[in-house]
């Protein structure tokens, strides 16, 4: 029995000692675990801000303020569109109806190759501007009836990032349809052209233009007729100073002195290639100097005449930065198909960017 009791006591005493050691061991484990969890929590608190915001600059990007149509137009026309280039944004076909209409126009950056977005004589635009240009033209031996002269004041007015308005106010001087072969100088046909931005990136700009010609001129000068002319235009710069631009469209007369002026419905296409030779700060006269060649195609597509002639012209030209915001432009257009409407045409322009 003693032995039994001894064994019984020994058996009972062992668990007491084991419980004490086990409690001590569990306490140590829990203590170490709590320290580990605490350390882990501290690490998580340090790491979690970066985990939640992988791009620290994202917090600095503010959403663009939405403007009313008149607010966007006012800032586009009279605001400083060159002061905040960071406000420019890329536009695409996919967001044509939802992006850019409520934002003032901002002068876009240079192309991917570094070439500026600028206009050339004889070339389709494909770009939005805020500027005015006076263009003078001399046509040698116009339709076999002596020389012809033209003067046109062209203005580009941005409304917002999706809409730009071009207006052409012309003067014409020739004897094209005068029975006595006498020269007459008259007001030409006024044009207004809404221009819609389809897409714009650093590399490529695409626009849809719809030109409306009004019969404000005289049929004696080959004017006095109304037309609508939808056009697709593009501008591209992928490599250094090389710029490729052009487009395609139609000219459709629908009212006015169509028969007297001899105008026809035509398919029109343009392709111009140029290279910028100097940077902007090489002014006077040599800044942004570009040389280019423009090709224009006009194909008659109606049946209002005995034949449907095709006219192709080539036009080498240049543009340079004179001083401040003034630019000088020039080009010579030469027909390379027959019949030829003139022997050649010389064009010169003075441009003011504002």
C-alpha positions, 0 to 999 in steps of 0.5 A, spaced: 500 500 500 505 504 501 508 502 495 502 503 492 501 510 495 508 512 493 507 510 486 500 514 486 503 520 489 509 520 484 504 519 479 500 525 482 506 529 483 509 529 476 503 532 473 503 538 478 510 539 476 509 538 468 503 543 469 508 548 472 513 547 466 507 547 461 504 553 464 511 557 464 513 554 457 506 556 454 507 563 457 514 564 454 511 562 447 505 567 448 510 572 450 514 571 444 508 570 439 505 577 442 512 580 441 512 577 434 505 579 432 507 586 435 513 587 430 509 584 424 504 589 425 509 595 426 512 592 419 505 592 416 504 599 418 511 602 415 509 598 409 502 599 408 502 606 405 506 604 399 502 597 398 496 602 398 499 607 393 504 604 389 505 610 385 506 616 390 505 621 384 498 619 383 496 623 389 499 629 386 495 628 379 488 632 380 482 631 376 481 636 370 476 642 372 470 641 367 468 648 364 462 650 360 462 651 353 463 658 354 468 658 359 472 653 355 471 658 349 473 664 352 479 661 355 481 658 348 480 664 345 483 669 350 487 665 355 494 664 355 494 657 351 502 656 352 503 657 359 501 651 362 503 645 357 501 640 362 494 641 361 495 638 354 492 631 354 491 626 349 485 624 345 482 618 341 476 616 337 474 612 343 473 618 347 470 623 342 464 624 345 466 624 352 473 628 353 476 635 351 469 638 349 469 641 356 477 643 356 480 649 353 485 648 348 492 648 350 498 648 345 500 641 343 507 639 345 512 638 339 511 631 336 515 625 338 521 626 333 521 634 336 518 637 330 513 643 332 506 642 329 505 648 324 502 650 318 504 650 311 502 653 304 499 648 299 498 642 305 493 640 309 493 642 316 491 636 320 493 640 327 489 646 331 492 653 331 490 660 334 493 664 329 492 669 323 495 669 316 495 673 310 496 669 303 498 672 297 498 668 290 500 670 283 497 665 278 501 666 271 497 665 265 491 663 268 486 659 263 490 663 258 487 669 260 493 673 263 495 673 270 491 672 276 491 675 283 489 672 290 489 675 297 486 671 303 486 672 310 485 666 314 484 665 321 484 659 326 480 660 332 480 654 337 473 653 341 476 647 346 480 641 345 475 638 340 473 644 336 477 649 332 474 654 327 477 656 320 475 662 316 477 664 309 476 672 307 478 672 300 480 677 294 480 675 287 483 679 281 483 676 274 479 676 267 477 669 268 470 669 265 470 677 263 467 677 256 471 683 254 477 680 257 478 685 262 481 684 269 476 685 275 477 685 282 472 683 287 471 680 294 471 672 293 467 667 296 467 667 304 469 660 307 468 657 314 470 651 316 469 647 323 474 642 324 473 637 329 479 633 333 478 626 332 485 624 336 491 627 338 498 624 341 505 626 341 506 622 334 499 623 330 494 628 330 487 627 326 482 631 324 475 631 321 474 638 317 467 640 314 468 647 309 462 651 307 463 656 302 458 661 301 457 665 294 459 672 296 464 673 290 463 674 283 462 669 277 467 673 273 472 671 277 470 664 277 467 665 284 460 666 286 458 659 288 456 655 294 459 648 296 460 643 302 467 640 303 468 634 308 475 632 309 480 627 313 486 630 315 492 628 319 499 630 321 505 625 323 512 626 326 515 620 329 522 621 327 527 627 328 524 633 324 521 629 319 513 631 318 508 627 314 501 630 313 495 630 308 488 628 307 483 626 303 476 629 301 470 631 296 468 638 294 461 638 292 458 645 289 450 645 291 448 653 289 450 659 286 453 661 279 455 653 278 454 654 271 457 661 269 463 659 274 465 653 271 466 649 277 465 641 278 464 636 284 471 633 285 475 628 289 481 632 293 487 629 296 494 632 299 500 629 301 506 633 304 513 631 306 518 636 310 524 636 314 525 641 320 532 644 319 533 649 325 530 650 332 526 655 334 531 660 337 535 661 330 530 667 329 531 672 326 528 668 319 532 662 320 528 659 326 524 653 325 526 653 318 523 647 314 523 645 307 517 641 304 514 638 298 506 638 297 502 634 292 495 635 291 490 631 287 484 634 284 479 629 280 473 631 277 467 626 279 461 629 276 458 629 269 457 637 268 462 637 263 464 633 256 470 630 260 473 629 267 480 631 268 485 630 273 489 635 276 496 634 279 500 639 282 507 639 286 509 645 290 516 646 294 515 650 300 518 653 306 516 656 313 521 660 318 520 663 324 522 671 323 521 674 330 517 674 336 511 670 334 511 672 326 513 667 321 514 667 313 511 662 309 512 661 301 511 656 296 511 655 288 505 650 285 506 647 278 501 643 275 504 636 272 498 634 268 494 637 262 490 641 261 493 646 266 489 651 269 495 656 270 503 655 268 505 656 275 503 659 282 507 663 287 504 664 294 507 668 300 504 668 307 505 672 313 503 669 319 502 671 326 501 666 332 497 669 338 
